[in-house]
Amino acid sequence: MILTFWMLCLGFVFILILIIKKQIKLDKKEIELDVEIKKIDTLLKTQKVSDNYTDFTNGHLYQ
């Protein structure tokens, strides 16, 4: 009876450790994704700035 109790406790602790390790991995991936999203956002902002280009030549080609 006591052996069964300790085996259940050990199994419960083992499962908790696995869940905690998985959560840590997910948190690391989330941080990596946040960094990538910030990079993409800055690239999109620079793209919007370059889209605001005004053609001062009125379509004429100057040499």
Backbone as a printed PyTorch tensor [residue, N CA C, xyz], in Angstrom:
tensor([[[  0.8270,  -1.1930,   0.0000],
         [  0.0000,   0.0000,   0.0000],
         [  0.8770,   1.2650,   0.0000]],

        [[  1.8650,   1.2780,   0.8820],
         [  2.7530,   2.4340,   0.9640],
         [  3.5850,   2.5400,  -0.3040]],

        [[  4.0100,   1.4040,  -0.8430],
         [  4.7950,   1.4080,  -2.0760],
         [  3.9800,   1.9910,  -3.2310]],

        [[  2.7240,   1.6390,  -3.2960],
         [  1.8550,   2.1720,  -4.3410],
         [  1.7080,   3.6850,  -4.2000]],

        [[  1.5530,   4.1380,  -2.9830],
         [  1.4320,   5.5720,  -2.7360],
         [  2.6740,   6.3090,  -3.2210]],

        [[  3.8630,   5.8120,  -2.8880],
         [  5.1020,   6.4730,  -3.2860],
         [  5.3210,   6.3960,  -4.7930]],

        [[  4.8920,   5.3140,  -5.4000],
         [  5.0010,   5.2060,  -6.8510],
         [  4.0950,   6.2310,  -7.5340]],

        [[  2.8920,   6.4210,  -7.0110],
         [  1.9940,   7.4380,  -7.5460],
         [  2.5670,   8.8410,  -7.3560]],

        [[  3.1500,   9.0950,  -6.1950],
         [  3.7700,  10.3970,  -5.9460],
         [  4.9260,  10.6330,  -6.9160]],

        [[  5.7540,   9.6310,  -7.1230],
         [  6.8790,   9.7440,  -8.0340],
         [  6.3920,   9.9800,  -9.4620]],

        [[  5.3610,   9.2740,  -9.8680],
         [  4.7910,   9.4710, -11.1950],
         [  4.2290,  10.8710, -11.3680]],

        [[  3.5740,  11.3640, -10.3420],
         [  3.0150,  12.7140, -10.3900],
         [  4.1160,  13.7600, -10.5220]],

        [[  5.1770,  13.5950,  -9.7630],
         [  6.3120,  14.5250,  -9.8320],
         [  6.9520,  14.4580, -11.2170]],

        [[  7.0960,  13.2570, -11.7620],
         [  7.6850,  13.0940, -13.0850],
         [  6.8460,  13.8070, -14.1470]],

        [[  5.5530,  13.6600, -14.0710],
         [  4.6610,  14.3320, -15.0260],
         [  4.7530,  15.8460, -14.8690]],

        [[  4.8210,  16.3400, -13.6400],
         [  4.9680,  17.7790, -13.4210],
         [  6.2670,  18.3020, -14.0290]],

        [[  7.3400,  17.5560, -13.8760],
         [  8.6210,  17.9730, -14.4500],
         [  8.5250,  18.0410, -15.9730]],

        [[  7.8880,  17.0520, -16.5850],
         [  7.7320,  17.0590, -18.0400],
         [  6.8990,  18.2570, -18.5050]],

        [[  5.8410,  18.5550, -17.7830],
         [  4.9910,  19.6950, -18.1490],
         [  5.7560,  21.0090, -18.0080]],

        [[  6.5400,  21.1510, -16.9510],
         [  7.3080,  22.3740, -16.7430],
         [  8.3610,  22.5410, -17.8360]],

        [[  9.0370,  21.4520, -18.2160],
         [ 10.0350,  21.5330, -19.2810],
         [  9.3920,  21.9310, -20.6030]],

        [[  8.2300,  21.3840, -20.8840],
         [  7.5200,  21.7240, -22.1130],
         [  7.1080,  23.1950, -22.1200]],

        [[  6.6520,  23.6930, -20.9770],
         [  6.2510,  25.0960, -20.8760],
         [  7.4460,  26.0170, -21.0790]],

        [[  8.6060,  25.6400, -20.5530],
         [  9.8120,  26.4520, -20.7340],
         [ 10.1860,  26.5080, -22.2100]],

        [[ 10.0910,  25.3750, -22.9070],
         [ 10.3860,  25.3590, -24.3430],
         [  9.4110,  26.2540, -25.1120]],

        [[  8.1370,  26.1940, -24.7490],
         [  7.1400,  27.0270, -25.4140],
         [  7.4060,  28.5100, -25.1600]],

        [[  7.8090,  28.8450, -23.9460],
         [  8.1190,  30.2470, -23.6390],
         [  9.3040,  30.7460, -24.4570]],

        [[ 10.3210,  29.9090, -24.6210],
         [ 11.4790,  30.2950, -25.4320],
         [ 11.0690,  30.5150, -26.8840]],

        [[ 10.2330,  29.6340, -27.4110],
         [  9.7660,  29.7910, -28.7890],
         [  8.9420,  31.0690, -28.9430]],

        [[  8.1320,  31.3820, -27.9420],
         [  7.3140,  32.5930, -27.9930],
         [  8.1890,  33.8440, -28.0170]],

        [[  9.2650,  33.8280, -27.2350],
         [ 10.1910,  34.9640, -27.2280],
         [ 10.8540,  35.1050, -28.5900]],

        [[ 11.2640,  33.9850, -29.1920],
         [ 11.8780,  34.0300, -30.5190],
         [ 10.8960,  34.5830, -31.5550]],

        [[  9.6430,  34.1660, -31.4630],
         [  8.6310,  34.6610, -32.3960],
         [  8.3880,  36.1600, -32.2050]],

        [[  8.3920,  36.6310, -30.9710],
         [  8.2150,  38.0620, -30.7190],
         [  9.3380,  38.8720, -31.3520]],

        [[ 10.5640,  38.3600, -31.2680],
         [ 11.7040,  39.0550, -31.8700],
         [ 11.5410,  39.0960, -33.3870]],

        [[ 11.1200,  37.9800, -33.9840],
         [ 10.9190,  37.9370, -35.4320],
         [  9.7990,  38.8900, -35.8650]],

        [[  8.7300,  38.9540, -35.0840],
         [  7.6180,  39.8540, -35.4050],
         [  8.0870,  41.3010, -35.3670]],

        [[  8.9170,  41.6500, -34.3860],
         [  9.4360,  43.0170, -34.3110],
         [ 10.2990,  43.3390, -35.5260]],

        [[ 11.1110,  42.3660, -35.9640],
         [ 11.9420,  42.5700, -37.1540],
         [ 11.0670,  42.8000, -38.3810]],

        [[ 10.0300,  41.9980, -38.5160],
         [  9.1300,  42.1230, -39.6650],
         [  8.4090,  43.4700, -39.6220]],

        [[  7.9800,  43.8790, -38.4370],
         [  7.3020,  45.1750, -38.3120],
         [  8.2110,  46.3290, -38.7220]],

        [[  9.4770,  46.2770, -38.3170],
         [ 10.3890,  47.3520, -38.7130],
         [ 10.6260,  47.3310, -40.2140]],

        [[ 10.7040,  46.1430, -40.8100],
         [ 10.8680,  46.0720, -42.2600],
         [  9.6370,  46.6350, -42.9760]],

        [[  8.4540,  46.3380, -42.4610],
         [  7.2330,  46.8620, -43.0710],
         [  7.1550,  48.3780, -42.9390]],

        [[  7.5990,  48.9130, -41.8050],
         [  7.5960,  50.3650, -41.6290],
         [  8.5420,  51.0270, -42.6170]],

        [[  9.7140,  50.4390, -42.8350],
         [ 10.6520,  51.0230, -43.8010],
         [ 10.0940,  50.8960, -45.2080]],

        [[  9.3550,  49.8340, -45.4860],
         [  8.7310,  49.6760, -46.7980],
         [  7.6770,  50.7530, -47.0200]],

        [[  6.8930,  51.0790, -45.9840],
         [  5.8770,  52.1230, -46.1040],
         [  6.5270,  53.4710, -46.3670]],

        [[  7.6700,  53.7080, -45.7440],
         [  8.3770,  54.9620, -45.9610],
         [  8.8380,  55.0480, -47.4090]],

        [[  9.3240,  53.9320, -47.9640],
         [  9.7920,  53.9620, -49.3470],
         [  8.6240,  54.0290, -50.3300]],

        [[  7.4270,  53.6400, -49.9250],
         [  6.2510,  53.7430, -50.7920],
         [  5.7810,  55.1850, -50.9300]],

        [[  6.2150,  56.0620, -50.0440],
         [  5.7940,  57.4610, -50.0680],
         [  6.6720,  58.3060, -50.9950]],

        [[  7.4090,  57.6750, -51.8590],
         [  8.3050,  58.3900, -52.7590],
         [  7.4860,  59.2240, -53.7480]],

        [[  7.8780,  60.4640, -53.9310],
         [  7.2070,  61.3610, -54.8670],
         [  8.1180,  61.5750, -56.0700]],

        [[  7.5660,  61.3700, -57.2390],
         [  8.3430,  61.5510, -58.4680],
         [  8.3220,  63.0350, -58.8420]],

        [[  9.4470,  63.6930, -58.6340],
         [  9.5510,  65.1200, -58.9150],
         [  9.8460,  65.4080, -60.3870]],

        [[ 10.0890,  64.3520, -61.1670],
         [ 10.4410,  64.5670, -62.5860],
         [  9.2170,  64.5740, -63.4750]],

        [[  8.0510,  64.3340, -62.9380],
         [  6.8010,  64.2750, -63.7000],
         [  6.8610,  63.2570, -64.8290]],

        [[  7.5890,  62.1900, -64.5780],
         [  7.6690,  61.1130, -65.5650],
         [  8.7040,  61.3220, -66.6490]],

        [[  9.3990,  62.4520, -66.6860],
         [ 10.4130,  62.7080, -67.6880],
         [ 11.7300,  62.0610, -67.3100]],

        [[ 12.4230,  61.5590, -68.2930],
         [ 13.7400,  60.9940, -68.0570],
         [ 14.7950,  62.0660, -68.3610]],

        [[ 15.5900,  62.3710, -67.3650],
         [ 16.6460,  63.3660, -67.5460],
         [ 17.9750,  62.6410, -67.6400]],

        [[ 18.8130,  63.1260, -68.5310],
         [ 20.1380,  62.5060, -68.6730],
         [ 21.2170,  63.4570, -68.2570]]])
